[in-house]
C-alpha cells in the first residue's frame, strides 16, 4: 500500500462512517510514526465520534504534545473554547 493510497483509504473510512476500520488504520499508522500530531488528532476525532471521550482527549493531548506551537488550533483547542 502506498502512503497516498493509505491516506485516501483512511479518509474514505472516516467519511463513510467506518469508524472501526479508521481506528485500526490510525493505530497502525501510529506504530509506524508515533510522533505524528495529525494522526493523533484524527484518531481523536474517530474516538470522539465513537463516544470514547477519554480516548479522544488522550489523542488530542498527544497532538498538542507533539505540536505545541499549534495547540490552540487543533481539536483540543476546539474543546477548550
C-alpha positions as protocol buffer text, in pm:
chain_id: "A"
residue {
  index: 1
  type: UNK
  ca { x: 0 y: 0 z: 0 }
}
residue {
  index: 2
  type: UNK
  ca { x: 145 y: 337 z: -93 }
}
residue {
  index: 3
  type: UNK
  ca { x: 135 y: 624 z: 151 }
}
residue {
  index: 4
  type: UNK
  ca { x: -110 y: 823 z: -65 }
}
residue {
  index: 5
  type: UNK
  ca { x: -342 y: 528 z: -109 }
}
residue {
  index: 6
  type: UNK
  ca { x: -341 y: 462 z: 267 }
}
residue {
  index: 7
  type: UNK
  ca { x: -434 y: 822 z: 339 }
}
residue {
  index: 8
  type: UNK
  ca { x: -714 y: 807 z: 83 }
}
residue {
  index: 9
  type: UNK
  ca { x: -847 y: 488 z: 244 }
}
residue {
  index: 10
  type: UNK
  ca { x: -846 y: 649 z: 588 }
}
residue {
  index: 11
  type: UNK
  ca { x: -1041 y: 947 z: 462 }
}
residue {
  index: 12
  type: UNK
  ca { x: -1290 y: 715 z: 292 }
}
residue {
  index: 13
  type: UNK
  ca { x: -1330 y: 506 z: 608 }
}
residue {
  index: 14
  type: UNK
  ca { x: -1394 y: 817 z: 816 }
}
residue {
  index: 15
  type: UNK
  ca { x: -1623 y: 984 z: 562 }
}
residue {
  index: 16
  type: UNK
  ca { x: -1829 y: 666 z: 523 }
}
residue {
  index: 17
  type: UNK
  ca { x: -1872 y: 615 z: 897 }
}
residue {
  index: 18
  type: UNK
  ca { x: -1642 y: 311 z: 906 }
}
residue {
  index: 19
  type: UNK
  ca { x: -1502 y: 422 z: 1238 }
}
residue {
  index: 20
  type: UNK
  ca { x: -1369 y: 83 z: 1348 }
}
residue {
  index: 21
  type: UNK
  ca { x: -1172 y: 48 z: 1025 }
}
residue {
  index: 22
  type: UNK
  ca { x: -1043 y: 404 z: 1053 }
}
residue {
  index: 23
  type: UNK
  ca { x: -943 y: 348 z: 1415 }
}
residue {
  index: 24
  type: UNK
  ca { x: -746 y: 33 z: 1323 }
}
residue {
  index: 25
  type: UNK
  ca { x: -565 y: 215 z: 1042 }
}
residue {
  index: 26
  type: UNK
  ca { x: -480 y: 518 z: 1257 }
}
residue {
  index: 27
  type: UNK
  ca { x: -347 y: 292 z: 1533 }
}
residue {
  index: 28
  type: UNK
  ca { x: -135 y: 109 z: 1275 }
}
residue {
  index: 29
  type: UNK
  ca { x: -7 y: 441 z: 1143 }
}
residue {
  index: 30
  type: UNK
  ca { x: 91 y: 543 z: 1497 }
}
residue {
  index: 31
  type: UNK
  ca { x: 302 y: 228 z: 1530 }
}
residue {
  index: 32
  type: UNK
  ca { x: 498 y: 349 z: 1229 }
}
residue {
  index: 33
  type: UNK
  ca { x: 505 y: 718 z: 1323 }
}
residue {
  index: 34
  type: UNK
  ca { x: 407 y: 763 z: 1690 }
}
residue {
  index: 35
  type: UNK
  ca { x: 504 y: 1131 z: 1698 }
}
residue {
  index: 36
  type: UNK
  ca { x: 273 y: 1244 z: 1415 }
}
residue {
  index: 37
  type: UNK
  ca { x: 33 y: 1503 z: 1560 }
}
residue {
  index: 38
  type: UNK
  ca { x: -211 y: 1480 z: 1270 }
}
residue {
  index: 39
  type: UNK
  ca { x: -258 y: 1107 z: 1320 }
}
residue {
  index: 40
  type: UNK
  ca { x: -327 y: 1161 z: 1691 }
}
residue {
  index: 41
  type: UNK
  ca { x: -578 y: 1434 z: 1607 }
}
residue {
  index: 42
  type: UNK
  ca { x: -761 y: 1222 z: 1351 }
}
residue {
  index: 43
  type: UNK
  ca { x: -769 y: 920 z: 1580 }
}
residue {
  index: 44
  type: UNK
  ca { x: -913 y: 1150 z: 1845 }
}
residue {
  index: 45
  type: UNK
  ca { x: -1186 y: 1257 z: 1605 }
}
residue {
  index: 46
  type: UNK
  ca { x: -1273 y: 893 z: 1534 }
}
residue {
  index: 47
  type: UNK
  ca { x: -1277 y: 805 z: 1904 }
}
residue {
  index: 48
  type: UNK
  ca { x: -1495 y: 1107 z: 1984 }
}
residue {
  index: 49
  type: UNK
  ca { x: -1743 y: 1005 z: 1717 }
}
residue {
  index: 50
  type: UNK
  ca { x: -1750 y: 654 z: 1867 }
}
residue {
  index: 51
  type: UNK
  ca { x: -1832 y: 807 z: 2208 }
}
residue {
  index: 52
  type: UNK
  ca { x: -1492 y: 741 z: 2367 }
}
residue {
  index: 53
  type: UNK
  ca { x: -1434 y: 1084 z: 2522 }
}
residue {
  index: 54
  type: UNK
  ca { x: -1143 y: 965 z: 2738 }
}
residue {
  index: 55
  type: UNK
  ca { x: -962 y: 811 z: 2442 }
}
residue {
  index: 56
  type: UNK
  ca { x: -1030 y: 1116 z: 2228 }
}
residue {
  index: 57
  type: UNK
  ca { x: -894 y: 1351 z: 2494 }
}
residue {
  index: 58
  type: UNK
  ca { x: -581 y: 1136 z: 2525 }
}
residue {
  index: 59
  type: UNK
  ca { x: -520 y: 1159 z: 2150 }
}
residue {
  index: 60
  type: UNK
  ca { x: -588 y: 1534 z: 2141 }
}
residue {
  index: 61
  type: UNK
  ca { x: -338 y: 1575 z: 2425 }
}
residue {
  index: 62
  type: UNK
  ca { x: -81 y: 1377 z: 2227 }
}
residue {
  index: 63
  type: UNK
  ca { x: -147 y: 1604 z: 1929 }
}
residue {
  index: 64
  type: UNK
  ca { x: -56 y: 1905 z: 2144 }
}
residue {
  index: 65
  type: UNK
  ca { x: 244 y: 1730 z: 2298 }
}
residue {
  index: 66
  type: UNK
  ca { x: 392 y: 1663 z: 1953 }
}
residue {
  index: 67
  type: UNK
  ca { x: 294 y: 2000 z: 1808 }
}
residue {
  index: 68
  type: UNK
  ca { x: 282 y: 2253 z: 2096 }
}
residue {
  index: 69
  type: UNK
  ca { x: 308 y: 2554 z: 1865 }
}
residue {
  index: 70
  type: UNK
  ca { x: -29 y: 2466 z: 1714 }
}
residue {
  index: 71
  type: UNK
  ca { x: -203 y: 2381 z: 2042 }
}
residue {
  index: 72
  type: UNK
  ca { x: -481 y: 2638 z: 2007 }
}
residue {
  index: 73
  type: UNK
  ca { x: -589 y: 2542 z: 1658 }
}
residue {
  index: 74
  type: UNK
  ca { x: -619 y: 2164 z: 1692 }
}
residue {
  index: 75
  type: UNK
  ca { x: -904 y: 1952 z: 1819 }
}
residue {
  index: 76
  type: UNK
  ca { x: -805 y: 2003 z: 2183 }
}
residue {
  index: 77
  type: UNK
  ca { x: -813 y: 2380 z: 2129 }
}
residue {
  index: 78
  type: UNK
  ca { x: -1165 y: 2344 z: 1991 }
}
residue {
  index: 79
  type: UNK
  ca { x: -1270 y: 2163 z: 2307 }
}
residue {
  index: 80
  type: UNK
  ca { x: -1118 y: 2432 z: 2528 }
}
residue {
  index: 81
  type: UNK
  ca { x: -1304 y: 2721 z: 2365 }
}
